[in-house]
Amino acid sequence: MKRLAIIGAGEFQDPLIRKAKEMGYETHVFAWKCDAPGEKTADFFYPVSIVEKVQILEVCRAMQPEGIVSIASDLATLTVNYIAEELGLACNSRQCTLHTTNKFLMREAFLAAGVPTPRFFLADAYRKTLPKEMRYPVIVKPTDRSGSRGIMRVESEAGLAGAVDTAMAYSFEQKAIVEEFIEGEEYSCECISFGGRHTMLALTQKFTTGVPHYIETGHMQPADIAQEKSDEIRAAVFCALDALGIEAGASHTEFKLTPEGEVRVIEIGARMGGDCIGSHLVPLSTGYDFLKMVIDVACGKEPGCAKTHENSAAGIRFVFSQADIDALEQIRRIAPGIIAEESPVGKVDPAGVVDSSTRAGYYILTGEREKVSDFLCL
């Protein structure tokens, strides 16, 4: 029996476990026990925190998996690449792992490679003043978290120290990065890499709450971008992937197109895009089996690029309020066939959504681009 080690068992990780089983792998899943979906889906579940690298390594030494993989967590990639390197499995280097899980180190790598990047500085308990060469507005983020946690736009000196304190409270290393704000529309680029060669699979349009926290409200594929601009984006993204040393597996590159049409790379995760971008939207919109690609690469196999169907459109909308639930009810009444998947919808918090983890649910739509776009914006 072929065995695959999987780090993480949450809602966005469960499709990976199911795909691995469909491909004939015996799945060995490691995560903190919290009644997550993957605990039941896995063939073997180990109630071990994903940060317990040494403990997981010992189990994997005995189990001898074909590969080790995770798709939905920056934190999990630290464990994945550590164990894969120890066992001689396909993976990115430890330096790559550091650069792709720490936003400050990532910015430094971009700067060294000539990838256009905004001015930035590292803030902590002793450094909370903007350098004279930087200008407001700025974006303040934890150096080592994702999911819109602790992010805030700051307009003036009066708000900087408080924003840094908030970001530090979310950060594992208790540090924040302060970046000059780049104007423009937000997008992401979804890629697969094997042997240092990159393939662009999809461009994603991002929708957020905007100022001050920029929490994702939804995503749409394909993004409304002309082919000539797509070629420019591909070149910029591949340069950034090389700068970080990404050679194996999925990547999710967030970028902006400025009002002048310039491509500006914001940050990169050496994993699939979360929020169902990689696991659901890419297959629906392109026909590429992205999950299979990721598993193949983790097991040292070149990923195939055959399509299961012709290009379509796909989008996801997250539930923030009763208005989002009402929109879903309207779609069910007038166009039920456009709904590809719905999550269970939890109680809407009257205090509002503070980061991606506090959204109440989501629904995924697929079909003709114009219809998907219209229904996402109800």
C-alpha positions, 0 to 999 in steps of 0.5 A: 500500500502506498502511504501519504503523510498529510499535515493538517485535518481542517475543512480546507485540508479535507479535499486533499485527504479525499483526493489522496484516497481516490488516488490509492494512497493510504492516508496518515493525517497529523493534527491537533484533535478538535473534531475536524473533518479530516480526522474522520476522512483519514485512514489513520489519524494521529492527534499530534499538533502540526508544529510537533516536527520531531514527534511526527518525523519519528512516526513517518520514519517507521511508516515510510510514506511516498511523500508528505504534503499540506495545502492550506497552511503556511505553518504546516509547510514548516513541518512538511519540508523539515520531515521531507528533507529528513526522509529524502522526499521531494520538498523545498529547501529550509531556506525557502521555507523560512523565506515563504513563512516570514514576510520580512525575510520574503521582502528581503529576498525580493529586494536582493533579487530585484523583484519590485517591492514596496519600502518596508521595515521590521517593527517590534516592541522597541521599533514603532516609528516610521523611517523618514524615507517611508510615507503613509499610508502603510500596511502593518502585518504580523511577520509570520501569520496568514488569513488576514490576521492582525492586518491593518492599514494606517493613515498617520503616525497616530495609529502606527504604534497601536497597529504594530502592537495588534500585529505583534499580538498575532505573530508567533515571533512577536514582530510586525512588518510595516510596508508602504501601501500599494494602490491597485486592484488585488489578484493572485496567481496559482502555480505548480512547480516541479524541479524548479520549473513553474506552470501558471494554472490560473489568475484569481481576482480578489474581493476584500472588505477594504480599509482597514483590515482587507479581509477576503470576502470572495474570489473569482476565476478567471480574473478579468485580465487581458492576455498580454498582461497575463504574460507580464504577470507570469514573468514577474511571478516566476521571477519572484518564485525563483527569488524565494527558491520555490522548486516543488509544489503549489504556490499562491502569489498575491499581487496588485496591478497599479493604476499605471498597470504595473505588476507588484508582487505582495507576498507568496505562499509555498502552498495552494491558495486557501479559501478553496482557491486551489482545491476548488476554484482552480479545478472548476475554472480550468479543468486542471486537477490541482490536488492530484498535481500537488500529491504527485509532486510531493511523491517525486512525480512530474505532474500531468497537465491534462484537463478534465473539462473546458475552461469555465468560471468559478467564484466563492463568496464568504458569509459575513452577514445576513445579507450574504445568507439572503443572497444565497437563498435568492440564488437557490430560488432562481439559479440552483444549478450554478451552486457547486458547493456550500459549507455549513453556515454558522451563526453570524457574529453581530460584532462582525468578522475580525479575520478570515477564521471568523467568517460564518461559511461560504458558497461556491458558484460555477458556470458562465463568467458573467452569471457567476460574477453577477451572482457573487455581487448580489 
